[in-house]
Amino acid sequence: MSDRPSQPLGWKYSRQLVSKQFSLTPAMAVALFAAALFAGVTVGVGEGTIAEALTLTGFIALPLMVIAALIERRAWPAHDISATLLAEASAEWRARTNSRFPMSRVQARRWLGSTTAAGAPRTLRATAMAIDWQFAEATAELERIPDDAAPRDLADREALRAQIWYLQHGRADLSGWRAAIGQLDSREARAHRLTMAMIEAAAALGRGEPWQPIIAQAHAQHGPWAVPVRYAAYKWFLRLGIPVLASGMTIALGMVAAAFGL
């Protein structure tokens, strides 16, 4: 992990890409259709019960959908970036504040009310305010950072300004942020560039434009992508969560149906 704070809001933009990140592809749709067709035929011809149909559907859909998800890898670079930003933000937040990174409005509000927040850097307080949707307060906090501050502090200030504006309006002028990044060394600039790529990709998705090339370029330029186990699990949930959950729920429904004699 870097000894510099990552851009803590960066991982959040993955939520705007989440429907694409889960790799819901035509291949998976075909797998689902095949499983549903099997269930329909089973029930329709009267050869089995509803419980059996649902259970068999789940067991057939699981390997088909997992295989389809493993074949369809266009969203995998976004998974790597998202997990890396989250892992780095969490580790570095703890290193600077001796507290957990707030991942929700409730956690951010609780952290802002703690004694830890009172002595934390302004950029971290502004980050927590933004997570709690206190955009005006966060912007005011950033305005207190002087223009003659250290380059890394100015880069963090410009990054948060752009991110807060994006969270409010769905677009942002990134020119000031890019200029500030240019004053950093490559190690400090990495998290900034990855976060910016996530914003640009989310914005492109919102406009109905291709977003994968933006992420692919950032992924190719800013590896490696090794993360601790818990964040690797998050990454694989993005990749295989929908197939496993969908199949598991279908099997569970079959068990419930069997319990009711259906």
Secondary structure in CASP SS format (residue, H / E / C, confidence):
PFRMAT SS
TARGET T0000
AUTHOR 0000-0000-0000
METHOD secondary structure of the structure
MODEL  1
M C 1.00
S C 1.00
D C 1.00
R C 1.00
P C 1.00
S C 1.00
Q C 1.00
P C 1.00
L C 1.00
G H 1.00
W H 1.00
K H 1.00
Y H 1.00
S H 1.00
R H 1.00
Q H 1.00
L H 1.00
V H 1.00
S H 1.00
K H 1.00
Q H 1.00
F C 1.00
S C 1.00
L C 1.00
T C 1.00
P H 1.00
A H 1.00
M H 1.00
A H 1.00
V H 1.00
A H 1.00
L H 1.00
F H 1.00
A H 1.00
A H 1.00
A H 1.00
L H 1.00
F H 1.00
A H 1.00
G H 1.00
V H 1.00
T H 1.00
V H 1.00
G H 1.00
V C 1.00
G C 1.00
E C 1.00
G C 1.00
T C 1.00
I H 1.00
A H 1.00
E H 1.00
A H 1.00
L H 1.00
T H 1.00
L H 1.00
T H 1.00
G H 1.00
F H 1.00
I H 1.00
A H 1.00
L H 1.00
P H 1.00
L H 1.00
M H 1.00
V H 1.00
I H 1.00
A H 1.00
A H 1.00
L H 1.00
I H 1.00
E C 1.00
R C 1.00
R C 1.00
A C 1.00
W H 1.00
P H 1.00
A H 1.00
H H 1.00
D H 1.00
I H 1.00
S H 1.00
A H 1.00
T H 1.00
L H 1.00
L H 1.00
A H 1.00
E H 1.00
A H 1.00
S H 1.00
A H 1.00
E H 1.00
W H 1.00
R H 1.00
A H 1.00
R H 1.00
T H 1.00
N C 1.00
S C 1.00
R C 1.00
F C 1.00
P C 1.00
M C 1.00
S C 1.00
R H 1.00
V H 1.00
Q H 1.00
A H 1.00
R H 1.00
R H 1.00
W H 1.00
L H 1.00
G C 1.00
S C 1.00
T H 1.00
T H 1.00
A H 1.00
A H 1.00
G C 1.00
A C 1.00
P C 1.00
R H 1.00
T H 1.00
L H 1.00
R H 1.00
A H 1.00
T H 1.00
A H 1.00
M H 1.00
A H 1.00
I H 1.00
D C 1.00
W C 1.00
Q C 1.00
F H 1.00
A H 1.00
E H 1.00
A H 1.00
T H 1.00
A H 1.00
E H 1.00
L H 1.00
E H 1.00
R C 1.00
I C 1.00
P C 1.00
D C 1.00
D C 1.00
A C 1.00
A C 1.00
P H 1.00
R H 1.00
D H 1.00
L H 1.00
A H 1.00
D H 1.00
R H 1.00
E H 1.00
A H 1.00
L H 1.00
R H 1.00
A H 1.00
Q H 1.00
I H 1.00
W H 1.00
Y H 1.00
L H 1.00
Q H 1.00
H H 1.00
G C 1.00
R C 1.00
A C 1.00
D C 1.00
L C 1.00
S H 1.00
G H 1.00
W H 1.00
R H 1.00
A H 1.00
A H 1.00
I H 1.00
G C 1.00
Q C 1.00
L C 1.00
D C 1.00
S H 1.00
R H 1.00
E H 1.00
A H 1.00
R H 1.00
A H 1.00
H H 1.00
R H 1.00
L H 1.00
T H 1.00
M H 1.00
A H 1.00
M H 1.00
I H 1.00
E H 1.00
A H 1.00
A H 1.00
A H 1.00
A H 1.00
L H 1.00
G H 1.00
R C 1.00
G C 1.00
E C 1.00
P C 1.00
W C 1.00
Q H 1.00
P H 1.00
I H 1.00
I H 1.00
A H 1.00
Q H 1.00
A H 1.00
H H 1.00
A H 1.00
Q H 1.00
H C 1.00
G C 1.00
P C 1.00
W C 1.00
A C 1.00
V C 1.00
P C 1.00
V H 1.00
R H 1.00
Y H 1.00
A H 1.00
A H 1.00
Y H 1.00
K H 1.00
W H 1.00
F H 1.00
L H 1.00
R H 1.00
L H 1.00
G H 1.00
I H 1.00
P H 1.00
V H 1.00
L H 1.00
A H 1.00
S H 1.00
G H 1.00
M H 1.00
T H 1.00
I H 1.00
A H 1.00
L H 1.00
G H 1.00
M H 1.00
V H 1.00
A H 1.00
A H 1.00
A H 1.00
F C 1.00
G C 1.00
L C 1.00
END
